[in-house]
Amino acid sequence: MVSIGDVAKRVRAAEEQLPDLRRWRDELMDRHARPIDDLMSLMDGCEESCKRAQFEQLERARQMIASAAYAIAEVIPMVDAAAGEAQLWREEVLGWAGAPPGVTPPPEYR
């Protein structure tokens, strides 16, 4: 059986160790909190880099789409002009052949 005196001694011994235990706890927290903070900062930095890279990719894609749209806008008038010239040439050839306007030439002359 444990006496009250033994319990009191153990309590006093534990109370005497309490400042040391608190100091050790604080040291451990400091030692491990810094790497955890560093890891959190690194993770935040990686997240920002990822967002920045995604934005840069989206911006490049937007620029490519804008360039393609500009090129298409430049080509459309050329295609229209070529189609108009082809129509005029077709009508001119048919006129030389003596065909009335709107008549399609036979397949061998197309």
DSSP file (Angstrom, degrees, kcal/mol; ACC not computed):
  #  RESIDUE AA STRUCTURE BP1 BP2  ACC     N-H-->O    O-->H-N    N-H-->O    O-->H-N    TCO  KAPPA ALPHA  PHI   PSI    X-CA   Y-CA   Z-CA
    1    1 A M              0   0    0      0, 0.0     2,-0.4     0, 0.0     0, 0.0   0.000 360.0 360.0 360.0 141.5    0.0    0.0    0.0
    2    2 A V        -     0   0    0      4,-0.0     2,-0.1     1,-0.0     0, 0.0  -0.724 360.0-137.3 -91.8 133.2    1.2    3.5   -0.9
    3    3 A S     >  -     0   0    0     -2,-0.4     4,-1.9     1,-0.1     5,-0.2  -0.459  19.9-116.3 -86.8 162.4    1.4    6.0    1.9
    4    4 A I  H  > S+     0   0    0      1,-0.2     4,-2.5     2,-0.2     5,-0.2   0.850 116.9  57.9 -64.0 -34.2    0.3    9.6    1.7
    5    5 A G  H  > S+     0   0    0      2,-0.2     4,-2.4     1,-0.2    -1,-0.2   0.904 104.8  49.8 -63.0 -42.5    3.9   10.6    2.3
    6    6 A D  H  > S+     0   0    0      2,-0.2     4,-2.3     1,-0.2    -2,-0.2   0.912 111.8  48.5 -62.9 -41.8    5.1    8.7   -0.7
    7    7 A V  H  X S+     0   0    0     -4,-1.9     4,-2.4     1,-0.2    -2,-0.2   0.922 110.8  50.6 -63.6 -43.4    2.4   10.3   -2.9
    8    8 A A  H  X S+     0   0    0     -4,-2.5     4,-2.6     1,-0.2    -2,-0.2   0.896 109.6  50.9 -62.4 -40.8    3.4   13.7   -1.6
    9    9 A K  H  X S+     0   0    0     -4,-2.4     4,-2.6     2,-0.2    -1,-0.2   0.922 111.1  48.0 -62.1 -43.9    7.1   13.1   -2.3
   10   10 A R  H  X S+     0   0    0     -4,-2.3     4,-2.4     2,-0.2    -2,-0.2   0.891 111.5  50.1 -64.6 -38.9    6.2   12.0   -5.9
   11   11 A V  H  X S+     0   0    0     -4,-2.4     4,-2.7     2,-0.2    -2,-0.2   0.937 112.2  47.4 -64.8 -45.8    4.0   15.1   -6.4
   12   12 A R  H  X S+     0   0    0     -4,-2.6     4,-2.3     2,-0.2    -2,-0.2   0.900 112.1  50.2 -61.8 -40.8    6.8   17.4   -5.1
   13   13 A A  H  X S+     0   0    0     -4,-2.6     4,-1.7     2,-0.2    -1,-0.2   0.908 112.1  47.5 -64.0 -41.3    9.4   15.6   -7.4
   14   14 A A  H  X S+     0   0    0     -4,-2.4     4,-1.1     2,-0.2    -2,-0.2   0.905 111.0  51.1 -66.1 -40.7    7.0   16.1  -10.3
   15   15 A E  H  < S+     0   0    0     -4,-2.7    -2,-0.2     1,-0.2     3,-0.2   0.875 108.7  52.1 -64.2 -36.2    6.5   19.7   -9.4
   16   16 A E  H  < S+     0   0    0     -4,-2.3     4,-0.5     1,-0.2    -1,-0.2   0.848 112.0  46.1 -67.5 -33.0   10.3   20.2   -9.2
   17   17 A Q  H  X S+     0   0    0     -4,-1.7     4,-3.0     1,-0.2     5,-0.2   0.653  91.0  87.0 -81.3 -15.5   10.6   18.7  -12.7
   18   18 A L  H  X S+     0   0    0     -4,-1.1     4,-2.9     1,-0.2     5,-0.2   0.891  86.0  49.8 -57.0 -46.0    7.8   20.7  -14.1
   19   19 A P  H  > S+     0   0    0      0, 0.0     4,-2.6     0, 0.0    -1,-0.2   0.919 113.7  47.4 -59.7 -40.6    9.9   23.8  -15.1
   20   20 A D  H  > S+     0   0    0     -4,-0.5     4,-3.0     2,-0.2     5,-0.2   0.929 112.3  49.3 -63.7 -43.6   12.4   21.5  -16.8
   21   21 A L  H  X S+     0   0    0     -4,-3.0     4,-2.6     2,-0.2    -1,-0.2   0.905 111.9  48.5 -62.5 -40.5    9.6   19.7  -18.6
   22   22 A R  H  X S+     0   0    0     -4,-2.9     4,-2.8    -5,-0.2    -1,-0.2   0.921 111.9  49.1 -64.6 -42.7    8.1   23.0  -19.7
   23   23 A R  H  X S+     0   0    0     -4,-2.6     4,-2.7    -5,-0.2    -2,-0.2   0.930 112.6  47.5 -62.4 -45.0   11.5   24.2  -20.9
   24   24 A W  H  X S+     0   0    0     -4,-3.0     4,-2.8     2,-0.2     5,-0.2   0.906 111.5  51.3 -62.1 -41.1   12.1   21.0  -22.8
   25   25 A R  H  X S+     0   0    0     -4,-2.6     4,-2.7    -5,-0.2    -2,-0.2   0.936 111.2  47.4 -60.6 -45.9    8.6   21.2  -24.3
   26   26 A D  H  X S+     0   0    0     -4,-2.8     4,-2.8     2,-0.2    -2,-0.2   0.899 111.9  50.3 -63.0 -40.6    9.3   24.8  -25.4
   27   27 A E  H  X S+     0   0    0     -4,-2.7     4,-3.0     2,-0.2    -2,-0.2   0.925 112.1  47.3 -62.8 -44.2   12.6   23.8  -26.9
   28   28 A L  H  X S+     0   0    0     -4,-2.8     4,-2.6     2,-0.2     5,-0.3   0.916 112.2  49.7 -63.0 -42.3   11.0   20.9  -28.8
   29   29 A M  H  X S+     0   0    0     -4,-2.7     4,-2.7    -5,-0.2     5,-0.2   0.930 113.8  45.6 -62.3 -44.4    8.3   23.2  -30.0
   30   30 A D  H  X S+     0   0    0     -4,-2.8     4,-1.6     1,-0.2    -2,-0.2   0.926 113.6  49.4 -63.3 -44.1   10.8   25.8  -31.2
   31   31 A R  H  < S+     0   0    0     -4,-3.0    -2,-0.2     1,-0.2    -1,-0.2   0.886 122.6  31.9 -64.1 -39.0   13.0   23.2  -32.8
   32   32 A H  H  X S+     0   0    0     -4,-2.6     4,-1.6    -5,-0.2    -1,-0.2   0.708 111.2  63.3 -93.7 -21.9   10.1   21.6  -34.7
   33   33 A A  H  X S+     0   0    0     -4,-2.7     4,-3.1    -5,-0.3     5,-0.2   0.896  99.1  55.3 -70.9 -38.4    7.9   24.7  -35.2
   34   34 A R  H  X S+     0   0    0     -4,-1.6     4,-3.1    -5,-0.2     5,-0.2   0.953 109.2  45.1 -61.5 -50.4   10.6   26.4  -37.4
   35   35 A P  H  > S+     0   0    0      0, 0.0     4,-2.9     0, 0.0    -1,-0.2   0.897 114.1  50.6 -60.8 -36.4   10.8   23.5  -39.9
   36   36 A I  H  X S+     0   0    0     -4,-1.6     4,-2.5     2,-0.2    -2,-0.2   0.931 111.9  46.9 -65.4 -43.4    7.0   23.3  -40.0
   37   37 A D  H  X S+     0   0    0     -4,-3.1     4,-2.6     2,-0.2    -1,-0.2   0.909 112.6  50.6 -62.2 -41.0    6.8   27.0  -40.6
   38   38 A D  H  X S+     0   0    0     -4,-3.1     4,-2.8    -5,-0.2    -2,-0.2   0.918 110.8  48.8 -62.3 -42.8    9.5   26.7  -43.3
   39   39 A L  H  X S+     0   0    0     -4,-2.9     4,-2.7     2,-0.2    -2,-0.2   0.900 110.9  50.1 -63.8 -39.9    7.6   23.8  -44.9
   40   40 A M  H  X S+     0   0    0     -4,-2.5     4,-2.5     2,-0.2    -2,-0.2   0.915 112.1  47.8 -64.3 -41.9    4.4   25.9  -44.8
   41   41 A S  H  X S+     0   0    0     -4,-2.6     4,-2.6     2,-0.2    -2,-0.2   0.915 112.2  49.6 -63.7 -42.4    6.2   28.8  -46.4
   42   42 A L  H  X S+     0   0    0     -4,-2.8     4,-2.6     2,-0.2    -2,-0.2   0.912 110.7  49.9 -62.2 -42.6    7.7   26.5  -49.0
   43   43 A M  H  X S+     0   0    0     -4,-2.7     4,-2.4     2,-0.2    -2,-0.2   0.913 111.1  49.0 -63.4 -42.6    4.3   25.0  -49.8
   44   44 A D  H  X S+     0   0    0     -4,-2.5     4,-2.4     2,-0.2    -2,-0.2   0.913 111.4  50.3 -62.1 -41.9    2.8   28.5  -50.1
   45   45 A G  H  X S+     0   0    0     -4,-2.6     4,-2.6     2,-0.2    -2,-0.2   0.901 110.3  49.5 -62.7 -41.0    5.7   29.4  -52.5
   46   46 A C  H  X S+     0   0    0     -4,-2.6     4,-2.6     2,-0.2    -1,-0.2   0.902 110.0  51.4 -64.3 -40.6    5.1   26.3  -54.5
   47   47 A E  H  X S+     0   0    0     -4,-2.4     4,-2.4     2,-0.2    -2,-0.2   0.916 111.2  47.5 -62.9 -42.7    1.4   27.1  -54.8
   48   48 A E  H  X S+     0   0    0     -4,-2.4     4,-2.8     2,-0.2    -2,-0.2   0.914 111.7  50.3 -64.2 -42.5    2.2   30.7  -55.9
   49   49 A S  H  X S+     0   0    0     -4,-2.6     4,-2.7     1,-0.2    -2,-0.2   0.907 110.5  50.0 -61.7 -41.1    4.7   29.3  -58.5
   50   50 A C  H  X S+     0   0    0     -4,-2.6     4,-2.5     2,-0.2    -2,-0.2   0.924 111.8  47.2 -63.8 -44.5    2.1   26.9  -59.8
   51   51 A K  H  X S+     0   0    0     -4,-2.4     4,-2.6     2,-0.2    -2,-0.2   0.911 112.8  49.7 -62.5 -41.7   -0.5   29.6  -60.1
   52   52 A R  H  X S+     0   0    0     -4,-2.8     4,-2.6     2,-0.2    -2,-0.2   0.910 111.4  48.7 -64.1 -42.3    2.0   31.9  -61.8
   53   53 A A  H  X S+     0   0    0     -4,-2.7     4,-2.4     2,-0.2    -2,-0.2   0.903 111.7  49.4 -64.9 -41.2    2.9   29.1  -64.3
   54   54 A Q  H  X S+     0   0    0     -4,-2.5     4,-2.6     2,-0.2    -2,-0.2   0.920 111.6  49.2 -63.4 -42.2   -0.7   28.4  -65.0
   55   55 A F  H  X S+     0   0    0     -4,-2.6     4,-2.7     1,-0.2    -2,-0.2   0.919 110.8  50.2 -62.4 -42.7   -1.4   32.1  -65.6
   56   56 A E  H  X S+     0   0    0     -4,-2.6     4,-2.5     2,-0.2    -1,-0.2   0.897 111.2  48.7 -63.6 -39.8    1.7   32.2  -67.9
   57   57 A Q  H  X S+     0   0    0     -4,-2.4     4,-2.5     2,-0.2    -1,-0.2   0.921 112.4  48.2 -65.0 -43.0    0.4   29.2  -69.9
   58   58 A L  H  X S+     0   0    0     -4,-2.6     4,-2.5     2,-0.2    -2,-0.2   0.898 111.4  50.6 -63.5 -39.3   -3.0   30.7  -70.2
   59   59 A E  H  X S+     0   0    0     -4,-2.7     4,-2.4     2,-0.2    -2,-0.2   0.916 110.4  48.9 -65.7 -42.4   -1.5   34.0  -71.3
   60   60 A R  H  X S+     0   0    0     -4,-2.5     4,-2.4     2,-0.2    -2,-0.2   0.919 112.0  49.3 -62.0 -42.5    0.6   32.2  -74.0
   61   61 A A  H  X S+     0   0    0     -4,-2.5     4,-2.5     1,-0.2    -2,-0.2   0.908 110.4  50.7 -63.1 -41.0   -2.5   30.4  -75.2
   62   62 A R  H  X S+     0   0    0     -4,-2.5     4,-2.6     1,-0.2    -1,-0.2   0.913 110.6  49.1 -62.5 -42.2   -4.5   33.6  -75.3
   63   63 A Q  H  X S+     0   0    0     -4,-2.4     4,-2.5     2,-0.2    -2,-0.2   0.893 110.8  50.0 -64.5 -39.7   -1.7   35.2  -77.4
   64   64 A M  H  X S+     0   0    0     -4,-2.4     4,-2.5     2,-0.2    -2,-0.2   0.909 111.9  48.0 -65.1 -41.2   -1.6   32.3  -79.7
   65   65 A I  H  X S+     0   0    0     -4,-2.5     4,-2.7     2,-0.2    -2,-0.2   0.915 112.0  49.6 -64.7 -42.4   -5.4   32.4  -80.2
   66   66 A A  H  X S+     0   0    0     -4,-2.6     4,-2.3     2,-0.2    -2,-0.2   0.907 111.6  49.0 -63.4 -40.8   -5.2   36.2  -80.8
   67   67 A S  H  X S+     0   0    0     -4,-2.5     4,-2.6     2,-0.2    -2,-0.2   0.915 112.3  48.1 -64.0 -42.4   -2.4   35.7  -83.4
   68   68 A A  H  X S+     0   0    0     -4,-2.5     4,-2.7     2,-0.2    -2,-0.2   0.914 111.5  49.8 -64.5 -42.1   -4.4   33.0  -85.1
   69   69 A A  H  X S+     0   0    0     -4,-2.7     4,-2.5     2,-0.2    -1,-0.2   0.900 111.6  49.0 -63.2 -39.9   -7.6   35.2  -85.1
   70   70 A Y  H  X S+     0   0    0     -4,-2.3     4,-1.8     2,-0.2    -2,-0.2   0.919 111.6  48.9 -64.7 -43.8   -5.5   38.0  -86.6
   71   71 A A  H  X S+     0   0    0     -4,-2.6     4,-2.0     2,-0.2    -2,-0.2   0.911 112.0  48.7 -63.2 -41.9   -4.0   35.8  -89.3
   72   72 A I  H  X S+     0   0    0     -4,-2.7     4,-2.4     1,-0.2    -1,-0.2   0.916 108.8  53.4 -63.2 -42.3   -7.5   34.5  -90.2
   73   73 A A  H  < S+     0   0    0     -4,-2.5    -1,-0.2     1,-0.2    -2,-0.2   0.844 110.8  47.4 -62.7 -32.5   -8.8   38.0  -90.3
   74   74 A E  H  X S+     0   0    0     -4,-1.8     4,-0.7     1,-0.2    -1,-0.2   0.844 113.4  47.9 -74.4 -33.5   -6.0   38.9  -92.8
   75   75 A V  H  X S+     0   0    0     -4,-2.0     4,-2.7     1,-0.2     5,-0.2   0.845  96.9  69.9 -78.0 -34.5   -6.6   35.8  -94.9
   76   76 A I  H  X S+     0   0    0     -4,-2.4     4,-2.9     1,-0.2     5,-0.2   0.911  99.6  47.0 -54.8 -49.1  -10.4   36.1  -95.3
   77   77 A P  H  > S+     0   0    0      0, 0.0     4,-2.7     0, 0.0    -1,-0.2   0.881 112.2  51.9 -61.5 -34.4  -10.2   39.2  -97.5
   78   78 A M  H  X S+     0   0    0     -4,-0.7     4,-2.7     2,-0.2    -2,-0.2   0.921 111.1  46.6 -65.7 -42.2   -7.6   37.5  -99.6
   79   79 A V  H  X S+     0   0    0     -4,-2.7     4,-2.8     2,-0.2     5,-0.2   0.926 113.0  49.6 -64.5 -44.2   -9.8   34.4 -100.0
   80   80 A D  H  X S+     0   0    0     -4,-2.9     4,-2.6    -5,-0.2    -2,-0.2   0.920 112.1  48.1 -59.9 -43.3  -12.8   36.6 -100.9
   81   81 A A  H  X S+     0   0    0     -4,-2.7     4,-2.7    -5,-0.2    -2,-0.2   0.917 112.3  48.8 -64.1 -42.8  -10.7   38.5 -103.4
   82   82 A A  H  X S+     0   0    0     -4,-2.7     4,-2.7     2,-0.2    -2,-0.2   0.902 111.7  49.5 -64.1 -40.0   -9.5   35.2 -105.0
   83   83 A A  H  X S+     0   0    0     -4,-2.8     4,-2.4     2,-0.2    -2,-0.2   0.910 111.4  49.4 -65.0 -40.9  -13.0   33.9 -105.1
   84   84 A G  H  X S+     0   0    0     -4,-2.6     4,-2.5     2,-0.2    -2,-0.2   0.919 112.0  48.0 -62.7 -43.5  -14.2   37.1 -106.8
   85   85 A E  H  X S+     0   0    0     -4,-2.7     4,-3.0     2,-0.2    -2,-0.2   0.907 110.8  51.5 -63.3 -41.5  -11.4   36.9 -109.3
   86   86 A A  H  X S+     0   0    0     -4,-2.7     4,-2.7     2,-0.2    -2,-0.2   0.909 110.2  49.1 -62.4 -41.0  -12.2   33.2 -110.0
   87   87 A Q  H  X S+     0   0    0     -4,-2.4     4,-2.6     2,-0.2    -2,-0.2   0.927 112.8  47.2 -64.0 -44.2  -15.8   34.1 -110.6
   88   88 A L  H  X S+     0   0    0     -4,-2.5     4,-2.6     2,-0.2    -2,-0.2   0.924 113.1  48.6 -62.1 -43.7  -14.8   36.9 -112.9
   89   89 A W  H  X S+     0   0    0     -4,-3.0     4,-3.0     2,-0.2     5,-0.2   0.919 111.1  50.8 -62.2 -43.4  -12.4   34.7 -114.8
   90   90 A R  H  X S+     0   0    0     -4,-2.7     4,-2.7     1,-0.2     5,-0.2   0.932 112.4  46.1 -58.7 -47.3  -15.1   31.9 -115.0
   91   91 A E  H  X S+     0   0    0     -4,-2.6     4,-2.2     1,-0.2    -1,-0.2   0.881 112.9  50.8 -64.9 -36.7  -17.6   34.4 -116.4
   92   92 A E  H  X S+     0   0    0     -4,-2.6     4,-2.2     2,-0.2    -2,-0.2   0.927 111.2  47.2 -66.1 -44.1  -15.0   35.8 -118.8
   93   93 A V  H  X S+     0   0    0     -4,-3.0     4,-1.8     1,-0.2    -2,-0.2   0.922 113.4  48.2 -63.0 -43.8  -14.1   32.3 -120.1
   94   94 A L  H  <>S+     0   0    0     -4,-2.7     5,-2.6     1,-0.2     4,-0.4   0.876 109.4  54.1 -64.8 -35.6  -17.7   31.4 -120.5
   95   95 A G  H ><5S+     0   0    0     -4,-2.2     3,-1.1     1,-0.2    -1,-0.2   0.904 107.2  50.1 -64.1 -40.3  -18.2   34.7 -122.4
   96   96 A W  H 3<5S+     0   0    0     -4,-2.2    -1,-0.2     1,-0.3    -2,-0.2   0.866 108.2  53.7 -63.8 -34.3  -15.4   33.8 -124.8
   97   97 A A  T 3<5S-     0   0    0     -4,-1.8    -1,-0.3    -5,-0.2    -2,-0.2   0.564 118.4-115.2 -77.9  -5.5  -17.0   30.5 -125.3
   98   98 A G  T < 5 +     0   0    0     -3,-1.1    -3,-0.2    -4,-0.4    -2,-0.1   0.613  66.4 144.4  84.0  12.2  -20.3   32.2 -126.2
   99   99 A A      < -     0   0    0     -5,-2.6    -1,-0.3    -6,-0.2     3,-0.1  -0.610  53.3-112.0 -84.0 145.5  -22.2   30.9 -123.2
  100  100 A P    >   -     0   0    0      0, 0.0     3,-1.5     0, 0.0    -1,-0.1  -0.371  46.7 -82.3 -70.1 155.8  -24.8   33.1 -121.6
  101  101 A P  T 3  S+     0   0    0      0, 0.0     3,-0.1     0, 0.0   -10,-0.0  -0.262 115.8  30.4 -57.6 144.1  -24.0   34.4 -118.0
  102  102 A G  T 3  S+     0   0    0      1,-0.3     2,-0.3    -3,-0.1   -11,-0.0   0.316  86.8 126.7  90.1  -7.6  -24.9   31.9 -115.3
  103  103 A V    <   -     0   0    0     -3,-1.5    -1,-0.3   -12,-0.1    -4,-0.1  -0.677  55.9-134.8 -85.7 136.4  -24.3   28.8 -117.4
  104  104 A T        -     0   0    0     -2,-0.3     6,-0.0    -3,-0.1    -1,-0.0  -0.739  20.4-121.2 -90.3 134.9  -21.9   26.2 -116.0
  105  105 A P        -     0   0    0      0, 0.0     5,-0.1     0, 0.0    -1,-0.1  -0.311  39.3 -87.4 -69.5 159.4  -19.2   24.8 -118.3
  106  106 A P    >   -     0   0    0      0, 0.0     3,-2.2     0, 0.0     4,-0.4  -0.265  44.4-103.3 -62.1 156.0  -19.0   21.1 -118.9
  107  107 A P  G >  S+     0   0    0      0, 0.0     3,-1.3     0, 0.0     0, 0.0   0.809 118.6  62.1 -54.2 -34.9  -16.9   19.1 -116.3
  108  108 A E  G 3  S+     0   0    0      1,-0.3     0, 0.0     2,-0.1     0, 0.0   0.701 106.7  46.0 -68.5 -15.8  -14.0   18.7 -118.7
  109  109 A Y  G <         0   0    0     -3,-2.2    -1,-0.3     1,-0.2     0, 0.0   0.365 360.0 360.0-104.7   3.7  -13.5   22.5 -118.8
  110  110 A R    <         0   0    0     -3,-1.3    -1,-0.2    -4,-0.4    -2,-0.1   0.485 360.0 360.0 -81.9 360.0  -13.8   23.2 -115.1
